Amino acid sequence: MSEANLEGADLTHADLVGVKLPGADLTGAELGGADLAYADLTDADLTAANLSTARGLSVRQLIKAHITHDTTLPEELADDPQVKDRVDECEAAEAETGPE
């Protein structure tokens, strides 16, 4: 599903274990309760996506994705310094070039 357009998709409780989503547009997607263990989120746009109760999500996955302050993350991941740095990087890039 490379570069798939899943903008606004309701993927609540979806089993996305190991799914390859590089470059996917997940802007505004609902991923509450979805299992994202081992999913490839490289360059996936997670702007305004709800991942607050997603399972299997890791710092390693998030620092490869496009995330902003509008991305709702599980609390334990939102507070991670690497994730915070990635949010700042993505928002700085948007400020320079406009949204992806």
Secondary structure, 3 states (H helix, E strand, C coil): CCCCECCCCECCCCECCCCECCCCECCCCECCCCECCCCECCCCECCCCECCCCECCCHHHHCCCECCCCCECCHHHHCCHHHHHHHHHHHHHHHHHCCC
